[in-house]
């Protein structure tokens, strides 16, 4: 899984953190949680605010 796999990452985060409201997360936490996902294998420095926003938006849709 890479940073560009936003939908897959969002699905994994939803499964891993079912009680978290993705609208309230901090990007520092989101970054760390993505890095900790099983199967995630990408450079931590390749993410940025734009990618994290896309992951958060996909997670919000998944949660709804």
C-alpha positions as CSV (number, residue, x, y, z in Angstrom):
1,X,0.0,0.0,0.0
2,X,1.3,3.5,-0.9
3,X,0.2,7.0,0.0
4,X,-1.7,7.2,-3.3
5,X,-4.0,4.3,-2.3
6,X,-6.3,6.7,-0.5
7,X,-9.4,4.6,-0.7
8,X,-7.8,1.4,0.5
9,X,-6.1,3.3,3.3
10,X,-9.4,4.8,4.3
11,X,-11.1,1.4,4.4
12,X,-8.3,0.0,6.5
13,X,-8.5,2.9,8.9
14,X,-12.2,2.6,9.2
15,X,-11.8,-1.1,10.1
16,X,-9.0,-0.5,12.5
17,X,-10.6,2.5,14.3
18,X,-14.3,2.1,14.1
19,X,-15.0,4.4,17.0
20,X,-12.9,7.3,15.7
21,X,-14.7,10.2,14.0
22,X,-12.4,11.0,11.0
23,X,-13.6,14.6,11.0
24,X,-11.9,15.2,14.4
25,X,-8.5,13.6,13.7
26,X,-5.2,15.5,13.6
27,X,-2.9,15.0,10.6
28,X,-0.1,14.0,12.9
29,X,-2.2,11.1,14.2
30,X,-3.4,10.2,10.7
31,X,0.1,10.1,9.4
32,X,1.2,7.8,12.2
33,X,-1.8,5.5,11.9
34,X,-1.3,5.1,8.1
35,X,2.4,4.3,8.7
36,X,1.3,1.6,11.2
37,X,-1.1,-0.2,8.8
38,X,-0.3,-3.7,7.9
39,X,0.8,-3.8,4.3
40,X,1.7,-0.1,4.2
41,X,5.1,0.3,2.6
42,X,6.0,3.8,1.4
43,X,8.3,6.6,2.3
44,X,7.0,8.6,5.3
45,X,8.2,11.8,3.7
46,X,6.1,11.3,0.5
47,X,2.9,12.3,2.3
48,X,1.8,15.9,2.6
49,X,-1.2,17.8,3.6
50,X,-2.9,17.2,0.3
51,X,-2.6,13.4,0.6
52,X,-3.7,13.4,4.2
53,X,-6.7,15.5,3.3
54,X,-7.6,13.0,0.6
55,X,-7.3,10.1,3.0
56,X,-9.4,11.9,5.6
57,X,-12.1,12.7,3.0
58,X,-12.2,9.1,1.9
59,X,-12.4,7.9,5.5
60,X,-15.3,10.3,6.2
61,X,-17.2,8.9,3.2
62,X,-16.4,5.3,4.4
63,X,-17.7,6.1,7.9
64,X,-21.0,7.5,6.6
